[in-house]
Amino acid sequence: MERAELIKALSTVTLCEGLSEEEVGTLADAGKVEEAYMDTALMEEGAISDSLIIVLDGEVEVFKDDDSGEETQLATVGTGAILGEVGLLESVPRTATAKAISPVRLYRLERAEFDALCRSGNPAALGLALAVARSLALRLKQMNEKVMDLLETPAMRGPNLSSVRSELAGEWSLY
């Protein structure tokens, strides 16, 4: 993929909204474009996170293994999807697996490259960090709302679940 085509593709992604063409170009230069065949794991649950992925073309299934080893599908995503934002900021185990379910072209930005941009004071890094923080804050807000809705269901009101409900409500970080 040529640089101009990559810049155009990245410019349409929510994390790059508000960045100048020059800043998007800086990010394009810092990352790399990869191709993956169908059934290729792009990220694996439990592996240490070290990058962010943006799907440029194709479809990706995101799933999680339960305690019995069964896969639970969380989402199917396509062009423009952003995966692994936490990996850009923190070295923690991945919480899900992402696997190509069609041929996929993706953009990957490694944390080491992002850190180098941050240390140099590059405005593209600041813009991306702010966009990632906003994305994660929105996701946390949505999860808080889901947890509160769950806590209000009749099933969570039973006497056997009152301690679980109290503990969860007390521990949960509400905005």
N, C-alpha and C positions, 0 to 999 in steps of 0.2 A: 504494500500500500504506500502510495506516495505521501510525502509530508503534507502537502496541501489538502489531499483527500482526508488524511487523518485529522487535521485541524478542523476541517468542515464537520466531520463526524463527531469529534469531541465537543465542538461548539453547541451541538444540539442536546447534550447531556445535562441534566439538572445541576450536577456538581460544577459545571463550567459556566453556568448562567452568571452573567455579571463580570466575567473575565474578559479582558481585551483579547483581540486576535493574537497579539504578541505574547500575552500570558498563556493562552492556550497552546501556542507554538512552543513555548518553553516546556510545558507539560508533555507535549507530543515528543519533544526531543529527549526528555528525561525517562520516558517509558519505552515500551517495545510492543510491537504488534505480533501476535502469535496466532497460529492456526491450530485447530484441534479437530480430530476426527470424532465421529459419533461414538459414544460410550467412553470418551476420554474424561477422566476426573480432572477438573480444573482446580479444585480445592478439596481437601479431605478433612472430614470431621476428626478432631483430635490433633491434627498436625499444627505446628506452631505457625501462626499467621505472620506473614511478612510482606503482603502486597494487597493492592486494591485491583479489581478487575472491572472493566467496562465491556459489555458485550457489544461488538460492532455489527455483527451479522450472525444469525443462527439462533437456536433455542437451547436453553440450559434448564435442567431440572435440579431443584434444590431439595435435599431430603436429609433426614436425621434418622439414625438407628436408635431403636428403643432398647430396653434392657434385654429383650429376648433376641436381638439381632434383626428384627423386622424393620424394614425401611418405611418411614412415614414421609410422604411427599408434603413438603411445605409450600412449594411454588414451582411454577414453570414460567421462566422469564425469557425475554428476547432482546432485540436491538434496543440499546440505550440503558439496559439494566446495569446496576452497579452492585457489585458483590465484594464483600470483604473490607468494608471501610475501616473497621476496627484494626485490621492488619496494617493499615497505613500509620496508625498512631501507637499501637501497643503490640507487644509480642506475647500473645496469649493463644491457647488452643482454639482452633476453629470450632464453631458450634454446629456446623452442618457441612455436608458434602455437596459440591456443585459438579454436575456431570453433563457433558454435551449430549443432547439427544438428537442433534443434527450436526453437520459440519459447522464449526463455529470459528469466527474470526474475533479476536478480542484484543484489547489494549490492557497491558499490565504495567502498573507503576509499583516498583519495589520500594519498601520502606527506606532502605539505604539511600536511594536516589532522592526520595522526598525529603529525608533528613538533611541531605547535602544542600538542597534548595532552601530549606528552612534556615540552616546555619549561615547561608550566604545572604540572608535577608531578602530573598527573591519575592517580589509581590505575587507571583503566581502561586507560590507555596502558601502564603498567607490567605489568599483568596480561596484556595482549595481546602485549607484547614478550616476556615470559617464555614464553607459549604458543607463539609463533612460533619462539623459540630452541629450545624442546623439540622442536617438530615438525621443524625443520631438523636437529637433532642426531640424532633417530631416523632420518631419511632418510639422513644421512651414515653412521650405523652400518650400516644395511641395505645401502648401496652398498659399504661396506668389505667386508662379508661376501660380497657378490656378486663383487667383484673377487678376493678371496682364493679363492673357489670356482673362478672362472675360471682363476686362476693354477695351480690344482691339477689341471686337466684334462690328459689326455694330449696334446692338441693344443698346449698351451703348454709342454710339456716337450721338444719337439724341439730339435735343435741350432741350427736357424736362428732360433728364437725365444728362446733363452736370454738374449740381451742385452736384448731387449724385456721379458722376464719380470723380469729383475734390476732394470732401470731402473724399471719400474712398481711393483714391490714395494718398492723403496727410496724412491721418491718418495711413495707413497701414505700418507696420514695414518691410522694405525690408532689406535683408541681404546685 
